[in-house]
Amino acid sequence: MNEKVICPNCGHENQINMNQCSQCDEELRNYTYFKNDFKDFYKLFSTQNIELLEKIPLTDTAYDSILNTIIDIGIENYPAIPEDPNTQHLIKIAKPYARVQYDNQNTHPEFFSYYSFNHIYINRITPHQMIPGAIIHELAHHLFNEIIKQSIMHLLNLEKNLYIESFAWYLTLQNEYLKIANEFVSHRVQEYFIPEHFTGYTSLLELLEENNDLEHKKIETALSVGLSVSQDVIFILEKYITPNINTNPDTSQYHRLEFNIRELDEQEKLNAMYTIILNTFKFIAEHKRDMQPVLNDLNESYIRYNV
């Protein structure tokens, strides 16, 4: 699984959804991948694939394989030993996953950084000492999204394609509880690696404030999923980054949140992720006429950012 696109300049094998070689920065003319075809939509959200999803749950063995697949994406940038999280090192390790660049359009002046469609944007006024934390925060968003994508690919035994990309984006952008889990993951990972410059769970608190009508118990479940998945993202990034030796999980700032957040056991976490994927997939399949333009909009946004 995971087809490659070969760089015509250096011969490096890149992930199929890359538009720039992660080795030499050569432009990759990968137009076939970025083709918005309604036939692919109906093929993906088929009755057969629903039946397949219902038969095969997400297992711990499969999930371990998914994490190792994600680690392998960046294997060419493995340091001999994990290095300190300085800006240049973080840009290098992020490269096979997401492109780091300044937000020259000043699209979100209120943020130090933001992540969109495999791009990490840094605000030009972000203080120098805050940039490493910003990159880690946004890279954690990408890795969370990649875990979702790879899980879908595994469950359906499919290669990555544009509609799988858009389905994963729909999950992380439209499911309010998954958005909460996603934001928690990024804050927790950032806090783990750079606690000395960590400014708290600010964007998570804003998200919770915006969604104060959500069920308290389901929010706690989402945060617990986030805590559990954050350990997986930390596991991936520890291959590249030296954690702060003074990090103590018992003093993490998430304990100040007014929710009962606990790390789920492996099966609880996998069941929660599987249920969200299955239910959302079935919803889209059952509402194809309404949902195709929604995913097409996400496809077009993805293409605009990446081609």
C-alpha positions in Angstrom: 0.0 0.0 0.0 1.0 3.7 -0.5 2.0 4.1 -4.1 5.0 6.4 -4.8 5.7 9.2 -7.3 9.3 9.3 -8.6 11.1 12.6 -8.7 12.4 13.1 -12.3 15.4 15.1 -11.0 16.9 12.9 -8.2 14.9 9.7 -8.5 13.6 9.9 -4.9 10.4 8.0 -4.1 7.8 10.5 -2.7 4.4 9.9 -1.3 1.7 9.8 -4.0 0.1 13.0 -2.8 3.3 15.1 -2.9 3.6 18.0 -5.4 7.3 18.7 -4.5 10.1 16.3 -4.0 11.0 16.0 -0.3 14.6 15.4 -1.2 15.5 18.1 -3.7 12.4 20.3 -3.9 11.8 19.5 -7.6 8.2 20.2 -8.7 6.3 16.9 -9.2 3.7 17.0 -12.0 1.4 14.5 -10.4 -1.8 15.6 -12.1 -3.4 12.1 -12.1 -3.6 12.1 -8.3 -5.2 15.6 -8.2 -8.1 14.7 -10.4 -11.6 15.4 -9.1 -13.6 12.6 -10.6 -17.2 11.9 -9.4 -16.8 8.2 -10.4 -14.1 7.9 -7.7 -16.6 9.3 -5.2 -19.3 6.7 -6.0 -16.7 3.9 -6.1 -15.4 4.8 -2.6 -18.7 5.3 -0.9 -20.3 2.1 -2.1 -22.4 -0.5 -0.5 -19.6 -3.0 -0.8 -17.2 -0.7 1.1 -19.8 -0.2 3.9 -20.1 -4.0 4.2 -16.3 -4.2 4.3 -16.0 -1.6 7.1 -18.7 -3.3 9.1 -16.9 -6.7 9.0 -13.4 -5.6 9.8 -12.8 -3.5 12.9 -9.6 -1.6 13.6 -7.2 -4.0 15.5 -4.2 -3.1 17.6 -1.9 -5.0 15.2 -3.2 -3.0 12.3 -2.9 0.2 14.2 0.8 -0.5 15.1 1.4 -1.1 11.4 -0.3 2.2 10.6 1.9 4.1 13.0 5.0 2.5 11.5 3.9 3.3 8.0 3.6 7.0 9.0 7.1 6.9 10.6 8.4 5.4 7.3 7.1 8.3 5.3 9.9 10.4 6.9 12.5 7.7 7.1 15.0 9.5 4.8 15.2 12.3 7.4 15.9 10.1 10.4 18.7 11.6 12.5 21.2 9.2 13.9 19.7 10.1 17.3 16.8 12.4 18.0 17.7 16.1 18.0 16.6 19.1 19.9 13.5 20.8 18.5 15.1 23.8 16.8 13.4 25.5 13.8 15.7 24.1 11.0 15.6 20.5 12.3 11.8 20.7 12.6 11.4 22.1 9.0 13.6 19.2 7.8 11.6 16.4 9.6 8.3 18.0 8.6 9.3 18.1 4.9 8.1 14.6 3.9 4.8 15.2 5.7 3.8 18.9 5.3 5.4 21.9 3.8 6.4 24.7 6.3 6.3 28.2 5.0 5.5 31.8 6.1 2.0 33.1 5.7 2.8 35.8 3.2 -0.9 36.5 2.6 -1.4 37.1 6.4 -4.5 35.0 6.1 -4.9 34.5 9.9 -3.1 37.4 11.6 -4.6 36.3 14.9 -2.6 33.0 15.0 1.1 32.3 15.4 0.6 29.5 12.9 -2.1 27.4 11.2 -2.3 24.1 9.3 -4.3 23.6 6.0 -4.2 20.8 3.5 -0.6 19.6 4.1 0.8 23.0 4.6 2.1 24.6 7.8 1.9 28.4 7.8 3.9 30.5 10.2 2.8 34.1 10.8 5.7 36.5 10.0 5.3 38.3 13.4 5.5 35.0 15.4 8.4 35.5 17.9 11.5 33.5 17.0 11.4 31.4 20.2 7.8 30.4 19.5 8.3 29.1 16.0 9.5 25.5 17.0 6.4 25.1 19.2 4.2 26.4 16.4 5.7 23.9 13.9 5.3 21.0 16.3 1.7 22.0 17.0 0.8 22.1 13.4 2.7 19.0 12.5 0.8 17.2 15.2 -2.4 18.3 13.4 -1.0 16.7 10.2 -0.1 13.5 11.9 -3.5 13.2 13.5 -5.0 13.6 10.0 -2.6 11.1 8.6 -3.5 8.5 11.2 -7.2 8.9 10.2 -6.3 8.6 6.5 -4.1 5.5 7.0 -6.8 3.9 9.1 -9.4 4.4 6.3 -6.9 3.0 3.8 -6.2 0.0 5.9 -9.9 -0.7 6.7 -10.8 -0.6 3.0 -7.5 -2.0 1.7 -7.1 1.0 -0.7 -4.3 3.3 -1.8 -4.4 6.9 -0.8 -6.5 9.0 -3.2 -8.1 12.4 -3.4 -11.5 11.3 -2.0 -9.8 9.5 0.9 -8.0 12.8 1.6 -11.2 14.7 1.5 -13.0 12.2 3.7 -10.3 12.5 6.3 -10.5 16.3 6.0 -14.2 16.2 6.4 -13.9 14.1 9.6 -11.4 16.5 11.2 -13.1 19.7 10.0 -16.8 18.9 10.4 -17.1 16.4 13.3 -17.0 18.8 16.3 -15.9 16.1 18.7 -13.0 15.0 16.5 -12.0 18.7 16.1 -11.8 18.9 19.9 -9.7 15.7 20.0 -7.5 17.0 17.2 -6.9 20.3 18.9 -6.1 18.6 22.2 -3.6 16.3 20.4 -1.7 19.3 19.0 -1.5 21.1 22.4 -0.5 18.1 24.3 2.3 17.2 21.8 3.6 20.7 21.8 3.6 20.8 25.6 5.4 17.5 25.7 8.3 18.6 23.5 8.6 22.3 24.4 7.1 22.9 27.8 9.3 26.0 28.4 7.6 27.9 25.6 4.1 26.4 26.0 1.4 29.0 26.3 -1.5 26.8 27.4 -4.5 25.1 25.7 -5.8 28.4 24.3 -7.2 27.4 21.0 -8.8 24.3 22.5 -10.5 26.5 25.2 -11.8 28.8 22.4 -13.1 25.8 20.5 -14.9 24.5 23.6 -16.3 27.9 24.2 -17.6 28.1 20.6 -19.3 24.7 21.1 -20.7 25.1 24.6 -23.9 23.3 23.5 -22.1 20.0 22.9 -22.7 17.1 25.4 -20.3 17.3 28.3 -19.8 13.5 28.5 -19.0 13.3 24.8 -16.6 16.2 25.1 -14.8 14.2 27.8 -14.7 11.2 25.5 -13.2 13.3 22.7 -10.6 14.7 25.0 -9.7 11.3 26.3 -9.4 10.1 22.7 -7.2 13.1 22.1 -5.0 12.3 25.1 -4.6 8.7 23.9 -3.8 9.6 20.3 -1.4 12.3 21.4 0.7 9.4 22.9 0.8 7.9 19.4 1.9 11.2 17.8 4.6 11.6 20.5 5.7 8.0 19.7 6.2 9.0 16.0 7.9 12.3 16.8 10.3 10.9 19.4 12.0 9.2 16.5 13.1 12.7 15.4 12.9 15.0 18.4 14.6 14.8 21.8 11.8 15.2 24.5 12.4 17.6 27.3 13.8 15.5 30.2 11.9 17.6 32.7 8.5 16.8 31.1 6.2 15.4 33.8 2.8 14.2 32.6 1.4 14.7 36.1 2.0 18.5 35.8 0.6 18.9 32.3 -1.6 21.9 31.9 -4.5 19.8 30.6 -5.2 18.8 34.2 -6.5 22.3 34.7 -9.3 21.8 32.1 -12.6 21.3 33.8 -13.2 17.8 32.4 -12.4 14.3 33.4 -9.7 13.3 30.9 -8.2 9.9 31.0 -6.0 7.9 28.7 -8.1 5.2 27.1 -6.8 1.6 26.9 -5.9 0.6 23.4 -9.1 -1.1 22.5 -11.2 1.8 23.8 -9.3 4.2 21.6 -9.5 2.0 18.5 -13.2 1.4 19.1 -13.9 5.1 19.3 -11.9 5.9 16.2 -13.5 3.1 14.3 -17.0 4.1 15.3 -16.4 7.7 14.1 -15.0 6.5 10.8 -17.8 4.0 10.2 -20.7 6.2 11.1 -19.4 9.2 9.1 -18.7 6.9 6.1 -22.2 5.5 6.2 -23.7 9.0 6.5 -21.9 10.1 3.4 -22.8 6.9 1.5 -26.5 7.4 2.5 -26.5 11.1 1.4 -24.4 10.9 -1.7 -26.3 13.6 -3.6 -25.8 16.2 -0.8 -22.4 15.1 0.2 -20.6 14.9 -3.1 -20.5 18.7 -3.5 -19.2 19.0 0.1 -16.3 16.7 -0.6 -15.7 18.2 -4.0 -15.2 21.6 -2.3 -12.6 20.0 0.0 -11.0 18.4 -3.1 -10.8 21.8 -4.8 -9.3 23.4 -1.7 -6.7 20.6 -1.5 -5.9 20.9 -5.2 -5.6 24.7 -4.8 -3.1 24.4 -2.0 -1.1 21.6 -3.6 -0.9 22.1 -7.3 
